[in-house]
Structures are given as structure tokens and as C-alpha cells.
Amino acid sequence: MATLVVADDESLVTDFLTFLLECEGHAVHVASNGRQALKVIDEVRPALIITDLMMPVMPGLQLAQTLRESAKFSHLPIILCSSVADPVAQHELHLFTAILRKPYPPARLINLVNENIDATG
């Protein structure tokens, strides 16, 4: 269906999301931090990105800022998944297509992914 990148430093999370999203027919590529995600994104040209907020090397907020500043990737939908109560400031909300608070129902993530892939064509 679509190529996705999941960035999270917790392997249990990336393993679960890979299983969940591959069951929906998506190709999933994993990165353990934002810097690694940028390399993967440049290589695979995904339709959508799912990222955690707090990761080593480069956190999800910096990943989103970098992508929004990029002519090649500024259009990509980015879903932030975080256990932090208020993960981003009001003036940073525009960086993300959606924000999910962990734990969230897996069906909610699947719906967001499918809606945003459909919206981007």
C-alpha cells in the first residue's frame, strides 16, 4: 500500500508498529532516532512518518522541524506518538499532522495513517 518510516528508540514499539502496519499492507522502515530517520527517509521516500518525541541523538521535534524546512520532504505527513502530556508547544503544533498520546488504540493509528496516505495521493 504505502512506504512508512517509524522512528522510535524503543525496539518493542518499533516491532509492534512494524507488525501492525505490515498487517495493513504497508512497507515499514525503522529508525532508532531522528538522525537515522532522516537517512532512511532520504533513501526510501516514504508516504508518511510516525515518530516518538524523546529519542537520543535527534528527538522527534527536531526531526519534524528539519523535515518541514526541507523542500523535498516538507509535505510529508508526520504523526507524533508520545507519552508526554503536552509534547509540543502551541507554536509547534503545525509541525505534526496528528499527535497521539501513548497508549493509544492501535485502530486509531491505522485510521490516521490511512487517512493521511489517502490525502496525499
Backbone as XML, in Angstrom:
<?xml version="1.0"?>
<chain id="A" units="angstrom">
  <residue number="1" name="MET">
    <atom name="N" x="0.822" y="-1.194" z="0.000"/>
    <atom name="CA" x="0.000" y="0.000" z="0.000"/>
    <atom name="C" x="0.868" y="1.260" z="0.000"/>
  </residue>
  <residue number="2" name="ALA">
    <atom name="N" x="1.624" y="1.497" z="1.116"/>
    <atom name="CA" x="2.457" y="2.694" z="1.192"/>
    <atom name="C" x="3.733" y="2.380" z="1.961"/>
  </residue>
  <residue number="3" name="THR">
    <atom name="N" x="4.756" y="3.187" z="1.717"/>
    <atom name="CA" x="6.015" y="3.068" z="2.447"/>
    <atom name="C" x="5.976" y="4.043" z="3.614"/>
  </residue>
  <residue number="4" name="LEU">
    <atom name="N" x="6.285" y="3.539" z="4.814"/>
    <atom name="CA" x="6.246" y="4.336" z="6.031"/>
    <atom name="C" x="7.588" y="4.261" z="6.737"/>
  </residue>
  <residue number="5" name="VAL">
    <atom name="N" x="7.911" y="5.303" z="7.498"/>
    <atom name="CA" x="9.084" y="5.285" z="8.368"/>
    <atom name="C" x="8.598" y="5.477" z="9.800"/>
  </residue>
  <residue number="6" name="VAL">
    <atom name="N" x="9.067" y="4.592" z="10.681"/>
    <atom name="CA" x="8.770" y="4.676" z="12.107"/>
    <atom name="C" x="10.073" y="4.982" z="12.835"/>
  </residue>
  <residue number="7" name="ALA">
    <atom name="N" x="10.085" y="6.079" z="13.603"/>
    <atom name="CA" x="11.264" y="6.466" z="14.375"/>
    <atom name="C" x="10.939" y="6.390" z="15.860"/>
  </residue>
  <residue number="8" name="ASP">
    <atom name="N" x="11.591" y="5.465" z="16.544"/>
    <atom name="CA" x="11.398" y="5.299" z="17.985"/>
    <atom name="C" x="12.597" y="4.547" z="18.521"/>
  </residue>
  <residue number="9" name="ASP">
    <atom name="N" x="13.091" y="4.936" z="19.695"/>
    <atom name="CA" x="14.262" y="4.268" z="20.265"/>
    <atom name="C" x="13.908" y="3.019" z="21.062"/>
  </residue>
  <residue number="10" name="GLU">
    <atom name="N" x="12.635" y="2.709" z="21.205"/>
    <atom name="CA" x="12.192" y="1.506" z="21.913"/>
    <atom name="C" x="11.886" y="0.412" z="20.895"/>
  </residue>
  <residue number="11" name="SER">
    <atom name="N" x="12.686" y="-0.651" z="20.914"/>
    <atom name="CA" x="12.503" y="-1.718" z="19.926"/>
    <atom name="C" x="11.157" y="-2.423" z="20.068"/>
  </residue>
  <residue number="12" name="LEU">
    <atom name="N" x="10.607" y="-2.494" z="21.271"/>
    <atom name="CA" x="9.282" y="-3.096" z="21.431"/>
    <atom name="C" x="8.227" y="-2.294" z="20.671"/>
  </residue>
  <residue number="13" name="VAL">
    <atom name="N" x="8.366" y="-0.988" z="20.691"/>
    <atom name="CA" x="7.430" y="-0.114" z="19.978"/>
    <atom name="C" x="7.589" y="-0.288" z="18.469"/>
  </residue>
  <residue number="14" name="THR">
    <atom name="N" x="8.830" y="-0.252" z="18.001"/>
    <atom name="CA" x="9.029" y="-0.378" z="16.550"/>
    <atom name="C" x="8.642" y="-1.762" z="16.056"/>
  </residue>
  <residue number="15" name="ASP">
    <atom name="N" x="8.906" y="-2.792" z="16.855"/>
    <atom name="CA" x="8.489" y="-4.147" z="16.468"/>
    <atom name="C" x="6.973" y="-4.244" z="16.365"/>
  </residue>
  <residue number="16" name="PHE">
    <atom name="N" x="6.280" y="-3.698" z="17.365"/>
    <atom name="CA" x="4.816" y="-3.735" z="17.344"/>
    <atom name="C" x="4.255" y="-2.942" z="16.169"/>
  </residue>
  <residue number="17" name="LEU">
    <atom name="N" x="4.754" y="-1.725" z="15.969"/>
    <atom name="CA" x="4.236" y="-0.899" z="14.873"/>
    <atom name="C" x="4.550" y="-1.509" z="13.516"/>
  </residue>
  <residue number="18" name="THR">
    <atom name="N" x="5.709" y="-2.118" z="13.385"/>
    <atom name="CA" x="6.044" y="-2.798" z="12.130"/>
    <atom name="C" x="5.040" y="-3.912" z="11.866"/>
  </residue>
  <residue number="19" name="PHE">
    <atom name="N" x="4.790" y="-4.744" z="12.864"/>
    <atom name="CA" x="3.822" y="-5.833" z="12.718"/>
    <atom name="C" x="2.436" y="-5.285" z="12.377"/>
  </residue>
  <residue number="20" name="LEU">
    <atom name="N" x="1.982" y="-4.309" z="13.144"/>
    <atom name="CA" x="0.650" y="-3.726" z="12.956"/>
    <atom name="C" x="0.483" y="-3.149" z="11.554"/>
  </residue>
  <residue number="21" name="LEU">
    <atom name="N" x="1.444" y="-2.364" z="11.125"/>
    <atom name="CA" x="1.319" y="-1.663" z="9.844"/>
    <atom name="C" x="1.588" y="-2.576" z="8.652"/>
  </residue>
  <residue number="22" name="GLU">
    <atom name="N" x="2.467" y="-3.549" z="8.813"/>
    <atom name="CA" x="2.672" y="-4.518" z="7.729"/>
    <atom name="C" x="1.438" y="-5.387" z="7.538"/>
  </residue>
  <residue number="23" name="CYS">
    <atom name="N" x="0.715" y="-5.669" z="8.623"/>
    <atom name="CA" x="-0.546" y="-6.417" z="8.511"/>
    <atom name="C" x="-1.580" y="-5.627" z="7.704"/>
  </residue>
  <residue number="24" name="GLU">
    <atom name="N" x="-1.424" y="-4.321" z="7.666"/>
    <atom name="CA" x="-2.311" y="-3.463" z="6.880"/>
    <atom name="C" x="-1.822" y="-3.306" z="5.441"/>
  </residue>
  <residue number="25" name="GLY">
    <atom name="N" x="-0.690" y="-3.933" z="5.127"/>
    <atom name="CA" x="-0.172" y="-3.907" z="3.768"/>
    <atom name="C" x="0.900" y="-2.867" z="3.499"/>
  </residue>
  <residue number="26" name="HIS">
    <atom name="N" x="1.343" y="-2.171" z="4.527"/>
    <atom name="CA" x="2.355" y="-1.125" z="4.344"/>
    <atom name="C" x="3.765" y="-1.703" z="4.449"/>
  </residue>
  <residue number="27" name="ALA">
    <atom name="N" x="4.713" y="-1.064" z="3.777"/>
    <atom name="CA" x="6.130" y="-1.379" z="3.931"/>
    <atom name="C" x="6.670" y="-0.444" z="5.004"/>
  </residue>
  <residue number="28" name="VAL">
    <atom name="N" x="7.279" y="-1.002" z="6.044"/>
    <atom name="CA" x="7.717" y="-0.211" z="7.189"/>
    <atom name="C" x="9.237" y="-0.246" z="7.306"/>
  </residue>
  <residue number="29" name="HIS">
    <atom name="N" x="9.832" y="0.946" z="7.442"/>
    <atom name="CA" x="11.265" y="1.081" z="7.670"/>
    <atom name="C" x="11.436" y="1.744" z="9.029"/>
  </residue>
  <residue number="30" name="VAL">
    <atom name="N" x="12.394" y="1.257" z="9.803"/>
    <atom name="CA" x="12.550" y="1.676" z="11.189"/>
    <atom name="C" x="13.851" y="2.444" z="11.390"/>
  </residue>
  <residue number="31" name="ALA">
    <atom name="N" x="13.778" y="3.448" z="12.273"/>
    <atom name="CA" x="14.958" y="4.194" z="12.701"/>
    <atom name="C" x="14.879" y="4.359" z="14.216"/>
  </residue>
  <residue number="32" name="SER">
    <atom name="N" x="16.041" y="4.365" z="14.877"/>
    <atom name="CA" x="16.039" y="4.457" z="16.337"/>
    <atom name="C" x="16.227" y="5.880" z="16.859"/>
  </residue>
  <residue number="33" name="ASN">
    <atom name="N" x="16.391" y="6.838" z="15.947"/>
    <atom name="CA" x="16.479" y="8.249" z="16.341"/>
    <atom name="C" x="16.218" y="9.113" z="15.114"/>
  </residue>
  <residue number="34" name="GLY">
    <atom name="N" x="16.085" y="10.400" z="15.345"/>
    <atom name="CA" x="15.759" y="11.310" z="14.256"/>
    <atom name="C" x="16.814" y="11.407" z="13.176"/>
  </residue>
  <residue number="35" name="ARG">
    <atom name="N" x="18.073" y="11.378" z="13.557"/>
    <atom name="CA" x="19.142" y="11.485" z="12.561"/>
    <atom name="C" x="19.129" y="10.268" z="11.639"/>
  </residue>
  <residue number="36" name="GLN">
    <atom name="N" x="18.963" y="9.097" z="12.233"/>
    <atom name="CA" x="18.874" y="7.876" z="11.427"/>
    <atom name="C" x="17.613" y="7.915" z="10.556"/>
  </residue>
  <residue number="37" name="ALA">
    <atom name="N" x="16.539" y="8.441" z="11.096"/>
    <atom name="CA" x="15.290" y="8.552" z="10.333"/>
    <atom name="C" x="15.480" y="9.415" z="9.093"/>
  </residue>
  <residue number="38" name="LEU">
    <atom name="N" x="16.229" y="10.514" z="9.211"/>
    <atom name="CA" x="16.469" y="11.379" z="8.050"/>
    <atom name="C" x="17.159" y="10.613" z="6.927"/>
  </residue>
  <residue number="39" name="LYS">
    <atom name="N" x="18.120" y="9.771" z="7.282"/>
    <atom name="CA" x="18.810" y="8.971" z="6.271"/>
    <atom name="C" x="17.854" y="7.983" z="5.611"/>
  </residue>
  <residue number="40" name="VAL">
    <atom name="N" x="17.045" y="7.318" z="6.430"/>
    <atom name="CA" x="16.088" y="6.338" z="5.898"/>
    <atom name="C" x="15.056" y="7.039" z="5.014"/>
  </residue>
  <residue number="41" name="ILE">
    <atom name="N" x="14.573" y="8.182" z="5.449"/>
    <atom name="CA" x="13.578" y="8.945" z="4.686"/>
    <atom name="C" x="14.143" y="9.335" z="3.323"/>
  </residue>
  <residue number="42" name="ASP">
    <atom name="N" x="15.392" y="9.767" z="3.290"/>
    <atom name="CA" x="16.021" y="10.144" z="2.031"/>
    <atom name="C" x="16.169" y="8.941" z="1.109"/>
  </residue>
  <residue number="43" name="GLU">
    <atom name="N" x="16.413" y="7.768" z="1.675"/>
    <atom name="CA" x="16.592" y="6.557" z="0.869"/>
    <atom name="C" x="15.279" y="5.991" z="0.337"/>
  </residue>
  <residue number="44" name="VAL">
    <atom name="N" x="14.252" y="5.920" z="1.191"/>
    <atom name="CA" x="13.028" y="5.192" z="0.811"/>
    <atom name="C" x="11.875" y="6.092" z="0.363"/>
  </residue>
  <residue number="45" name="ARG">
    <atom name="N" x="11.978" y="7.400" z="0.591"/>
    <atom name="CA" x="10.935" y="8.357" z="0.184"/>
    <atom name="C" x="9.543" y="7.902" z="0.636"/>
  </residue>
  <residue number="46" name="PRO">
    <atom name="N" x="9.299" y="7.887" z="1.950"/>
    <atom name="CA" x="8.031" y="7.368" z="2.472"/>
    <atom name="C" x="6.849" y="8.284" z="2.188"/>
  </residue>
  <residue number="47" name="ALA">
    <atom name="N" x="5.666" y="7.707" z="2.342"/>
    <atom name="CA" x="4.427" y="8.473" z="2.207"/>
    <atom name="C" x="4.049" y="9.139" z="3.525"/>
  </residue>
  <residue number="48" name="LEU">
    <atom name="N" x="4.612" y="8.632" z="4.643"/>
    <atom name="CA" x="4.225" y="9.125" z="5.960"/>
    <atom name="C" x="5.290" y="8.722" z="6.975"/>
  </residue>
  <residue number="49" name="ILE">
    <atom name="N" x="5.403" y="9.518" z="8.048"/>
    <atom name="CA" x="6.359" y="9.249" z="9.116"/>
    <atom name="C" x="5.618" y="9.195" z="10.443"/>
  </residue>
  <residue number="50" name="ILE">
    <atom name="N" x="5.993" y="8.223" z="11.261"/>
    <atom name="CA" x="5.499" y="8.120" z="12.633"/>
    <atom name="C" x="6.727" y="8.259" z="13.523"/>
  </residue>
  <residue number="51" name="THR">
    <atom name="N" x="6.687" y="9.187" z="14.470"/>
    <atom name="CA" x="7.855" y="9.405" z="15.315"/>
    <atom name="C" x="7.495" y="9.546" z="16.780"/>
  </residue>
  <residue number="52" name="ASP">
    <atom name="N" x="8.425" y="9.121" z="17.599"/>
    <atom name="CA" x="8.365" y="9.355" z="19.036"/>
    <atom name="C" x="8.917" y="10.757" z="19.281"/>
  </residue>
  <residue number="53" name="LEU">
    <atom name="N" x="8.671" y="11.293" z="20.461"/>
    <atom name="CA" x="9.189" y="12.615" z="20.792"/>
    <atom name="C" x="10.606" y="12.521" z="21.356"/>
  </residue>
  <residue number="54" name="MET">
    <atom name="N" x="10.757" y="11.725" z="22.412"/>
    <atom name="CA" x="12.040" y="11.666" z="23.119"/>
    <atom name="C" x="12.864" y="10.486" z="22.615"/>
  </residue>
  <residue number="55" name="MET">
    <atom name="N" x="13.916" y="10.820" z="21.867"/>
    <atom name="CA" x="14.853" y="9.837" z="21.344"/>
    <atom name="C" x="16.259" y="10.410" z="21.480"/>
  </residue>
  <residue number="56" name="PRO">
    <atom name="N" x="17.271" y="9.545" z="21.585"/>
    <atom name="CA" x="18.644" y="10.053" z="21.630"/>
    <atom name="C" x="19.076" y="10.594" z="20.271"/>
  </residue>
  <residue number="57" name="VAL">
    <atom name="N" x="20.165" y="11.291" z="20.243"/>
    <atom name="CA" x="20.806" y="11.851" z="19.052"/>
    <atom name="C" x="19.977" y="12.991" z="18.455"/>
  </residue>
  <residue number="58" name="MET">
    <atom name="N" x="18.753" y="12.703" z="18.008"/>
    <atom name="CA" x="17.859" y="13.736" z="17.482"/>
    <atom name="C" x="16.428" y="13.381" z="17.868"/>
  </residue>
  <residue number="59" name="PRO">
    <atom name="N" x="15.779" y="14.219" z="18.679"/>
    <atom name="CA" x="14.402" y="13.933" z="19.092"/>
    <atom name="C" x="13.394" y="14.185" z="17.963"/>
  </residue>
  <residue number="60" name="GLY">
    <atom name="N" x="12.176" y="13.717" z="18.182"/>
    <atom name="CA" x="11.124" y="13.832" z="17.176"/>
    <atom name="C" x="10.790" y="15.258" z="16.778"/>
  </residue>
  <residue number="61" name="LEU">
    <atom name="N" x="10.859" y="16.173" z="17.722"/>
    <atom name="CA" x="10.577" y="17.574" z="17.401"/>
    <atom name="C" x="11.606" y="18.128" z="16.419"/>
  </residue>
  <residue number="62" name="GLN">
    <atom name="N" x="12.872" y="17.835" z="16.650"/>
    <atom name="CA" x="13.920" y="18.297" z="15.735"/>
    <atom name="C" x="13.800" y="17.610" z="14.372"/>
  </residue>
  <residue number="63" name="LEU">
    <atom name="N" x="13.416" y="16.343" z="14.369"/>
    <atom name="CA" x="13.178" y="15.629" z="13.109"/>
    <atom name="C" x="12.090" y="16.339" z="12.312"/>
  </residue>
  <residue number="64" name="ALA">
    <atom name="N" x="10.982" y="16.649" z="12.964"/>
    <atom name="CA" x="9.873" y="17.323" z="12.284"/>
    <atom name="C" x="10.291" y="18.700" z="11.771"/>
  </residue>
  <residue number="65" name="GLN">
    <atom name="N" x="11.028" y="19.461" z="12.584"/>
    <atom name="CA" x="11.487" y="20.786" z="12.155"/>
    <atom name="C" x="12.382" y="20.678" z="10.927"/>
  </residue>
  <residue number="66" name="THR">
    <atom name="N" x="13.283" y="19.714" z="10.934"/>
    <atom name="CA" x="14.196" y="19.516" z="9.809"/>
    <atom name="C" x="13.432" y="19.154" z="8.547"/>
  </residue>
  <residue number="67" name="LEU">
    <atom name="N" x="12.460" y="18.273" z="8.671"/>
    <atom name="CA" x="11.667" y="17.875" z="7.505"/>
    <atom name="C" x="10.829" y="19.035" z="6.972"/>
  </residue>
  <residue number="68" name="ARG">
    <atom name="N" x="10.252" y="19.829" z="7.854"/>
    <atom name="CA" x="9.423" y="20.965" z="7.414"/>
    <atom name="C" x="10.251" y="22.030" z="6.696"/>
  </residue>
  <residue number="69" name="GLU">
    <atom name="N" x="11.542" y="22.091" z="7.003"/>
    <atom name="CA" x="12.433" y="23.056" z="6.354"/>
    <atom name="C" x="12.997" y="22.533" z="5.039"/>
  </residue>
  <residue number="70" name="SER">
    <atom name="N" x="12.754" y="21.277" z="4.741"/>
    <atom name="CA" x="13.292" y="20.643" z="3.543"/>
    <atom name="C" x="12.325" y="20.780" z="2.373"/>
  </residue>
  <residue number="71" name="ALA">
    <atom name="N" x="12.819" y="21.227" z="1.255"/>
    <atom name="CA" x="11.966" y="21.345" z="0.066"/>
    <atom name="C" x="11.454" y="19.979" z="-0.383"/>
  </residue>
  <residue number="72" name="LYS">
    <atom name="N" x="12.276" y="18.944" z="-0.217"/>
    <atom name="CA" x="11.896" y="17.592" z="-0.656"/>
    <atom name="C" x="10.846" y="16.957" z="0.233"/>
  </residue>
  <residue number="73" name="PHE">
    <atom name="N" x="10.871" y="17.257" z="1.537"/>
    <atom name="CA" x="10.051" y="16.498" z="2.477"/>
    <atom name="C" x="9.080" y="17.333" z="3.311"/>
  </residue>
  <residue number="74" name="SER">
    <atom name="N" x="8.957" y="18.607" z="3.025"/>
    <atom name="CA" x="8.096" y="19.465" z="3.842"/>
    <atom name="C" x="6.625" y="19.065" z="3.787"/>
  </residue>
  <residue number="75" name="HIS">
    <atom name="N" x="6.234" y="18.351" z="2.748"/>
    <atom name="CA" x="4.838" y="17.949" z="2.556"/>
    <atom name="C" x="4.459" y="16.675" z="3.295"/>
  </residue>
  <residue number="76" name="LEU">
    <atom name="N" x="5.449" y="15.923" z="3.796"/>
    <atom name="CA" x="5.167" y="14.614" z="4.379"/>
    <atom name="C" x="4.310" y="14.711" z="5.639"/>
  </residue>
  <residue number="77" name="PRO">
    <atom name="N" x="3.283" y="13.871" z="5.740"/>
    <atom name="CA" x="2.528" y="13.799" z="6.997"/>
    <atom name="C" x="3.417" y="13.199" z="8.083"/>
  </residue>
  <residue number="78" name="ILE">
    <atom name="N" x="3.374" y="13.803" z="9.268"/>
    <atom name="CA" x="4.147" y="13.318" z="10.407"/>
    <atom name="C" x="3.199" y="13.114" z="11.573"/>
  </residue>
  <residue number="79" name="ILE">
    <atom name="N" x="3.154" y="11.894" z="12.080"/>
    <atom name="CA" x="2.337" y="11.576" z="13.251"/>
    <atom name="C" x="3.276" y="11.427" z="14.436"/>
  </residue>
  <residue number="80" name="LEU">
    <atom name="N" x="3.044" y="12.235" z="15.455"/>
    <atom name="CA" x="3.831" y="12.169" z="16.678"/>
    <atom name="C" x="3.099" y="11.285" z="17.676"/>
  </residue>
  <residue number="81" name="CYS">
    <atom name="N" x="3.803" y="10.294" z="18.233"/>
    <atom name="CA" x="3.257" y="9.420" z="19.261"/>
    <atom name="C" x="4.120" y="9.587" z="20.504"/>
  </residue>
  <residue number="82" name="SER">
    <atom name="N" x="3.522" y="10.061" z="21.593"/>
    <atom name="CA" x="4.305" y="10.358" z="22.781"/>
    <atom name="C" x="3.512" y="10.086" z="24.044"/>
  </residue>
  <residue number="83" name="SER">
    <atom name="N" x="4.226" y="9.716" z="25.095"/>
    <atom name="CA" x="3.582" y="9.535" z="26.395"/>
    <atom name="C" x="3.605" y="10.832" z="27.209"/>
  </residue>
  <residue number="84" name="VAL">
    <atom name="N" x="4.255" y="11.848" z="26.693"/>
    <atom name="CA" x="4.326" y="13.145" z="27.364"/>
    <atom name="C" x="2.954" y="13.821" z="27.281"/>
  </residue>
  <residue number="85" name="ALA">
    <atom name="N" x="2.508" y="14.399" z="28.382"/>
    <atom name="CA" x="1.167" y="15.002" z="28.445"/>
    <atom name="C" x="0.970" y="16.100" z="27.397"/>
  </residue>
  <residue number="86" name="ASP">
    <atom name="N" x="1.858" y="17.056" z="27.360"/>
    <atom name="CA" x="1.806" y="18.128" z="26.367"/>
    <atom name="C" x="3.130" y="18.102" z="25.611"/>
  </residue>
  <residue number="87" name="PRO">
    <atom name="N" x="3.225" y="17.261" z="24.575"/>
    <atom name="CA" x="4.525" y="17.008" z="23.950"/>
    <atom name="C" x="5.139" y="18.190" z="23.200"/>
  </residue>
  <residue number="88" name="VAL">
    <atom name="N" x="4.325" y="19.079" z="22.685"/>
    <atom name="CA" x="4.869" y="20.227" z="21.949"/>
    <atom name="C" x="4.143" y="21.497" z="22.352"/>
  </residue>
  <residue number="89" name="ALA">
    <atom name="N" x="4.842" y="22.604" z="22.200"/>
    <atom name="CA" x="4.249" y="23.909" z="22.495"/>
    <atom name="C" x="3.233" y="24.268" z="21.419"/>
  </residue>
  <residue number="90" name="GLN">
    <atom name="N" x="2.351" y="25.166" z="21.746"/>
    <atom name="CA" x="1.297" y="25.595" z="20.823"/>
    <atom name="C" x="1.859" y="26.036" z="19.471"/>
  </residue>
  <residue number="91" name="HIS">
    <atom name="N" x="2.965" y="26.758" z="19.486"/>
    <atom name="CA" x="3.547" y="27.269" z="18.240"/>
    <atom name="C" x="4.263" y="26.184" z="17.426"/>
  </residue>
  <residue number="92" name="GLU">
    <atom name="N" x="4.345" y="24.951" z="17.971"/>
    <atom name="CA" x="4.981" y="23.851" z="17.247"/>
    <atom name="C" x="3.979" y="22.828" z="16.709"/>
  </residue>
  <residue number="93" name="LEU">
    <atom name="N" x="2.716" y="23.016" z="17.014"/>
    <atom name="CA" x="1.694" y="22.052" z="16.591"/>
    <atom name="C" x="1.649" y="21.875" z="15.078"/>
  </residue>
  <residue number="94" name="HIS">
    <atom name="N" x="1.942" y="22.946" z="14.337"/>
    <atom name="CA" x="1.883" y="22.882" z="12.866"/>
    <atom name="C" x="2.887" y="21.907" z="12.261"/>
  </residue>
  <residue number="95" name="LEU">
    <atom name="N" x="3.872" y="21.491" z="13.037"/>
    <atom name="CA" x="4.886" y="20.566" z="12.531"/>
    <atom name="C" x="4.338" y="19.156" z="12.336"/>
  </residue>
  <residue number="96" name="PHE">
    <atom name="N" x="3.255" y="18.854" z="13.028"/>
    <atom name="CA" x="2.721" y="17.498" z="13.023"/>
    <atom name="C" x="1.324" y="17.445" z="12.427"/>
  </residue>
  <residue number="97" name="THR">
    <atom name="N" x="1.076" y="16.399" z="11.672"/>
    <atom name="CA" x="-0.235" y="16.171" z="11.086"/>
    <atom name="C" x="-1.210" y="15.734" z="12.164"/>
  </residue>
  <residue number="98" name="ALA">
    <atom name="N" x="-0.711" y="14.931" z="13.099"/>
    <atom name="CA" x="-1.520" y="14.446" z="14.218"/>
    <atom name="C" x="-0.606" y="14.122" z="15.380"/>
  </residue>
  <residue number="99" name="ILE">
    <atom name="N" x="-1.172" y="14.165" z="16.586"/>
    <atom name="CA" x="-0.442" y="13.803" z="17.789"/>
    <atom name="C" x="-1.273" y="12.793" z="18.555"/>
  </residue>
  <residue number="100" name="LEU">
    <atom name="N" x="-0.665" y="11.635" z="18.846"/>
    <atom name="CA" x="-1.321" y="10.586" z="19.618"/>
    <atom name="C" x="-0.615" y="10.444" z="20.959"/>
  </residue>
  <residue number="101" name="ARG">
    <atom name="N" x="-1.393" y="10.347" z="22.002"/>
    <atom name="CA" x="-0.830" y="10.151" z="23.342"/>
    <atom name="C" x="-0.777" y="8.663" z="23.644"/>
  </residue>
  <residue number="102" name="LYS">
    <atom name="N" x="0.420" y="8.179" z="23.974"/>
    <atom name="CA" x="0.596" y="6.773" z="24.345"/>
    <atom name="C" x="0.016" y="6.545" z="25.736"/>
  </residue>
  <residue number="103" name="PRO">
    <atom name="N" x="-0.642" y="5.449" z="25.971"/>
    <atom name="CA" x="-1.013" y="4.419" z="24.991"/>
    <atom name="C" x="-2.251" y="4.861" z="24.215"/>
  </residue>
  <residue number="104" name="TYR">
    <atom name="N" x="-2.316" y="4.489" z="22.981"/>
    <atom name="CA" x="-3.439" y="4.828" z="22.122"/>
    <atom name="C" x="-3.980" y="3.536" z="21.510"/>
  </residue>
  <residue number="105" name="PRO">
    <atom name="N" x="-5.232" y="3.542" z="21.088"/>
    <atom name="CA" x="-5.773" y="2.347" z="20.430"/>
    <atom name="C" x="-5.095" y="2.147" z="19.077"/>
  </residue>
  <residue number="106" name="PRO">
    <atom name="N" x="-4.578" y="0.968" z="18.799"/>
    <atom name="CA" x="-3.922" y="0.726" z="17.508"/>
    <atom name="C" x="-4.807" y="1.100" z="16.310"/>
  </residue>
  <residue number="107" name="ALA">
    <atom name="N" x="-6.096" y="0.888" z="16.421"/>
    <atom name="CA" x="-7.006" y="1.230" z="15.319"/>
    <atom name="C" x="-6.973" y="2.728" z="15.021"/>
  </residue>
  <residue number="108" name="ARG">
    <atom name="N" x="-6.756" y="3.542" z="16.040"/>
    <atom name="CA" x="-6.682" y="4.997" z="15.833"/>
    <atom name="C" x="-5.462" y="5.344" z="14.975"/>
  </residue>
  <residue number="109" name="LEU">
    <atom name="N" x="-4.334" y="4.711" z="15.252"/>
    <atom name="CA" x="-3.141" y="4.954" z="14.443"/>
    <atom name="C" x="-3.354" y="4.478" z="13.012"/>
  </residue>
  <residue number="110" name="ILE">
    <atom name="N" x="-3.917" y="3.307" z="12.845"/>
    <atom name="CA" x="-4.187" y="2.778" z="11.499"/>
    <atom name="C" x="-5.079" y="3.731" z="10.724"/>
  </residue>
  <residue number="111" name="ASN">
    <atom name="N" x="-6.120" y="4.231" z="11.369"/>
    <atom name="CA" x="-7.023" y="5.183" z="10.701"/>
    <atom name="C" x="-6.295" y="6.459" z="10.299"/>
  </residue>
  <residue number="112" name="LEU">
    <atom name="N" x="-5.462" y="6.987" z="11.194"/>
    <atom name="CA" x="-4.710" y="8.206" z="10.876"/>
    <atom name="C" x="-3.747" y="7.978" z="9.718"/>
  </residue>
  <residue number="113" name="VAL">
    <atom name="N" x="-3.075" y="6.851" z="9.735"/>
    <atom name="CA" x="-2.146" y="6.531" z="8.652"/>
    <atom name="C" x="-2.903" y="6.464" z="7.327"/>
  </residue>
  <residue number="114" name="ASN">
    <atom name="N" x="-3.971" y="5.690" z="7.298"/>
    <atom name="CA" x="-4.725" y="5.527" z="6.062"/>
    <atom name="C" x="-5.359" y="6.827" z="5.564"/>
  </residue>
  <residue number="115" name="GLU">
    <atom name="N" x="-5.885" y="7.632" z="6.478"/>
    <atom name="CA" x="-6.480" y="8.927" z="6.114"/>
    <atom name="C" x="-5.432" y="9.846" z="5.485"/>
  </residue>
  <residue number="116" name="ASN">
    <atom name="N" x="-4.253" y="9.876" z="6.081"/>
    <atom name="CA" x="-3.224" y="10.806" z="5.604"/>
    <atom name="C" x="-2.511" y="10.316" z="4.355"/>
  </residue>
  <residue number="117" name="ILE">
    <atom name="N" x="-2.459" y="9.018" z="4.156"/>
    <atom name="CA" x="-1.921" y="8.495" z="2.899"/>
    <atom name="C" x="-2.906" y="8.800" z="1.782"/>
  </residue>
  <residue number="118" name="ASP">
    <atom name="N" x="-4.182" y="8.600" z="2.060"/>
    <atom name="CA" x="-5.219" y="8.925" z="1.068"/>
    <atom name="C" x="-5.204" y="10.403" z="0.704"/>
  </residue>
  <residue number="119" name="ALA">
    <atom name="N" x="-4.974" y="11.261" z="1.713"/>
    <atom name="CA" x="-4.997" y="12.702" z="1.497"/>
    <atom name="C" x="-3.819" y="13.177" z="0.648"/>
  </residue>
  <residue number="120" name="THR">
    <atom name="N" x="-2.693" y="12.454" z="0.730"/>
    <atom name="CA" x="-1.520" y="12.886" z="-0.025"/>
    <atom name="C" x="-1.471" y="12.281" z="-1.429"/>
  </residue>
  <residue number="121" name="GLY">
    <atom name="N" x="-2.400" y="11.374" z="-1.694"/>
    <atom name="CA" x="-2.472" y="10.818" z="-3.031"/>
    <atom name="C" x="-1.715" y="9.546" z="-3.120"/>
  </residue>
</chain>
